[in-house]
């Protein structure tokens, strides 16, 4: 009898813990918000059914779209035009608590999504600058992109990952059409392991950008843009 009672009390305790679990965000459908525009974002995670609102660190309005589900909730986010470009933060507010913070980038540039087949220089994804690219690193893989530059053109790029809470410790390398390295960067000073670089094209033609995690890590926690 004593063992049965103990088991029953343990089950009740576990049920109570599950009922009061705070919402948790695992991933989001986009990492980029537009100042002066609307963006629809789906949050994926757990204990999201009781979602009431979205707190943001930038001026704007977030409206629930449809009914929240336990593992998914959607918002339409409209930022004010005065929202400053850069990193911002959001968290879900629910009757069962508040979620972990999730980072986003506020910008006005067009956004591309990495297509996932660009794992070699021969299959590099074409870019039209200026733009933002969203992607997720795959374990033991790299991402390749290509762009055209005229001789003397100045090209700049920046990885935003660790600053958003990603596990990516980025490394960026640029090579020319013959595969010769032009420049590279691992950790730029002051931006938590993210990479940034600028180069001046020594000649006109195609240039290839290799992006990877320093340890070739990957998974849904290895997002970047």
Beta strands, then each sheet from edge to edge (+ up, - down):
strand 1: 24-28
strand 2: 32-33
strand 3: 38-46
strand 4: 51-56
strand 5: 60-69
strand 6: 72-79
strand 7: 86-94
strand 8: 97-98
strand 9: 102-106
strand 10: 111-113
strand 11: 125-126
strand 12: 132-136
strand 13: 143-149
strand 14: 154-158
strand 15: 170-176
strand 16: 181-185
strand 17: 196-200
strand 18: 205-213
strand 19: 223-224
sheet 1: 1+ 3- 6+ 5-
sheet 2: 2+ 9+ 7- 4+
sheet 3: 2+ 9+ 7- 8+
sheet 4: 10+ 12+ 19-
sheet 5: 11+ 13+ 18- 15+ 16-
sheet 6: 14+ 17-
end
